[in-house]
Amino acid sequence: MTRNLIISGLVCIATVTSFPAATSYAQVTPEQIARMKSVISSTVSDNGQYVAYTISNPADPKKENAYGQAHLYLLNTLNNQATPFYTSASASQVTFRPSKGTITFLSRSGNDKINALYEISIKGGEARKIFTYTANIQNYSWSPDGEKIAFISGEKEQKPQTTLTYTPTFFEEEYATNNTYIANVAGNASSPQKMNLNGGSAYLLQWSPDGTKIAVSVAPTSSVDDSYMAQKVKVVNAATGNIISHINNQGKLSQIEWSPDSRHIALLGAYDLHDPTNGCISIVGVDGGIPQVIDADFKGKYESVSWKDNRHLHFLASEGTGSAIGTIQKDGRNKQFIYQSSVHHITSFSVQKGIISFTASTPQHPGELFTISEAKRASLQRRTESNPWLIGLQLGRQEVITYKARDGKYDIQGMLIYPLGYREGTRVPLITVVHGGPESHYSNGWLTAYSMPGQMAAAKGYAVFYPNYRGSTGRGVDFTYSSQGDLAGKEFDDIVDGVDYLIEKGIADKKRIGVTGGSYGGYASAWMSTYYSDRFAAAVMFVGISNNISKFGTSDIPTEMKLVHERGNVWDNWQKQLEISPIYYVDRAKTPILIMHGADDPRVHPAQSMELYRHLKVRKPELPVRLIYYPGEGHGNARSGSRYDYNLRMMQWFDTYLKTGNPKEKMPSLDLPQ
């Protein structure tokens, strides 16, 4: 495992931050996290000389409650010069236009109501709009000659006419259908040609290298449930728009990749219909049929793939809490690693002409751009420094820990961040941060964000624990399946076992254990503050589950819940559903809990938070409990102001109840420090 980072030619973008000099900060603060930038994507040019990448640019939460932007930059790998290329609006789906050498991307500039396809020369200059449609373009793929695009656009049917003074909303009958088109964007542009997909809604597409075919994934409807569980790949004739073959893939799907000779397709998706992830590689011929999973016994999770040649693929994979980039034959044999790291959480990669670019965070910094030569595997270079304010800051030590689950079946992994200046043998308050999913995992990278206390808490004297309980990804299919049909059972016991491990090690103070998390992590937070309430001194629950019966009836993913979580119907055993619901154990509750939720959450309905709040207020009136709704936010906060507010209130709650360990402390003021 490679642990040492070779840094050369750091590029510091002068416009990256408006913070004062780093020396004025000794520790990480919520204000810094609110303005934290991160490299979020990269793509290498066909000749390997350039890397186009995007940097997230959050809005200032003290000035506006707004979405951030993704700004486009271009790196010349030969002279190590990075140039801002498009910073007036967000750029997404950045790629190099085939046969032209220009950069294209989707953006919505000025007062535009819909996005458009833009193009900019690698020499710079103004980006120009080269194609727009009547609705937003969701996804696009270039033809090999760079003359045409295949694209997906969602379009709603017109509402029925009425003479009444109001227009009702037809629940789940007003989804936009994602249609697919082929458009000539060269000189003599014509009206887009619609593909004949025989109904359904499209999500992924890619043009074949020989230019004759397009692979498209289609689900029966535009519902979220179908987009997760029912996408099927079809191969379309690029000249006629008609289907020429069907691929019988099952379960989740995230990527379609053509082999260079256009004879095979690699899919990144589920192992089978019950797989909660899209972490397996499968191969299928262009004539269709059932894809064959390769390397099925891999004790990790494939995150992304691309073809190296007609026999081999490049891959990005998670392995436990680390990451790896490598190659594998299309039959699953001869896997080789180009780069492995236990201290880089690699989130995306791109390969051209032996040059690999990737985005990764480490325990010392959020996502940055790195490059490495496939032939010279010791040539890793960090290319960006997006947060200069981090230089010289004190950070809590972060390490991977492993402990035994109480049933002895698994060794559970996790990360621990120590408080600043921690002295061995000192017991400190501990915040346990539980990931969502549960089909997700924490990697040994940067673990501080608006909803993750991380280094902010370490600066205040807390230890912060990130457990990858059973059901987490990154350790193979069997481990991911291990929590199915046992919601809130051994998976949540694993979390408590990790807390006990840290108590036994003399690190955590057993009277000052806290918990927080969002979605499934919010479910865990509610569970720890009811079922396991005698173990936890404070909780912050975010977009979490409190009642599994009403959760099923109010979520947009009931089929996914049945197939990959419950592995059965909730109505087959109502009592069981109650007994895995936090509201069932409110009589045990003595943990002060702050409950926060997006008011427009379609995944976990805001009523889930209200149910727990109401049960606690009525049945435990003496217990400190507060419920906050964030208007306009969904399953997680996306705007700068609501993120910053969440962050401050989370830390305020822990400072009040966890640092003291006293549940009788007066509830924090509704006002926040300016």
Sequence and secondary structure as in RCSB ss.txt:
>XXXX:A:sequence
MTRNLIISGLVCIATVTSFPAATSYAQVTPEQIARMKSVISSTVSDNGQYVAYTISNPADPKKENAYGQAHLYLL
NTLNNQATPFYTSASASQVTFRPSKGTITFLSRSGNDKINALYEISIKGGEARKIFTYTANIQNYSWSPDGEKIA
FISGEKEQKPQTTLTYTPTFFEEEYATNNTYIANVAGNASSPQKMNLNGGSAYLLQWSPDGTKIAVSVAPTSSVD
DSYMAQKVKVVNAATGNIISHINNQGKLSQIEWSPDSRHIALLGAYDLHDPTNGCISIVGVDGGIPQVIDADFKG
KYESVSWKDNRHLHFLASEGTGSAIGTIQKDGRNKQFIYQSSVHHITSFSVQKGIISFTASTPQHPGELFTISEA
KRASLQRRTESNPWLIGLQLGRQEVITYKARDGKYDIQGMLIYPLGYREGTRVPLITVVHGGPESHYSNGWLTAY
SMPGQMAAAKGYAVFYPNYRGSTGRGVDFTYSSQGDLAGKEFDDIVDGVDYLIEKGIADKKRIGVTGGSYGGYAS
AWMSTYYSDRFAAAVMFVGISNNISKFGTSDIPTEMKLVHERGNVWDNWQKQLEISPIYYVDRAKTPILIMHGAD
DPRVHPAQSMELYRHLKVRKPELPVRLIYYPGEGHGNARSGSRYDYNLRMMQWFDTYLKTGNPKEKMPSLDLPQ
>XXXX:A:secstr
 B      S B  TTS     GGG SS  HHHHHT  EEEEEEE TTSSEEEEEEEE   TTT     EEEEEEE
ETTTTEEEEEE SS  EEEEE TTT  EEEEE  TT SS EEEEEETTEEEEEEEEE SS EEEEEE TTSSEEE
EEEEE        SS     TTS   EEEEEEEE STT    EE B  SSEEEEEEE TTSSEEEEEEESSS HH
HHHH  EEEEEETTT BEEEEE   S EEEEEE TTSSEEEEEE SSTT SS  EEEEEETT B  EEESTT SS
EEEEEEESSSSEEEEEEEETTEEEEEEEETTS   EEEEEESS EEEEEEEETTEEEEEEEETTEEEEEEEEESS
 TT  EE B S GGGTT     EEEEEEE TTSS EEEEEEE  TT  TT  EEEEEEE SSSS    SS   BT
TB HHHHHTTT EEEEEE TT SSS HHHHHTTTT TTTHHHHHHHHHHHHHHHTT EEEEEEEEEEETHHHHHH
HHHTTTTGGG SEEEEES  S HHHHHHH S HHHIIIIIISS GGG HHHHHHTSGGGGGGG  S EEEEEETT
 SSS THHHHHHHHHHHHH TTS EEEEEETT  SS  SHHHHHHHHHHHHHHHHHHTTT  TTS    SS   
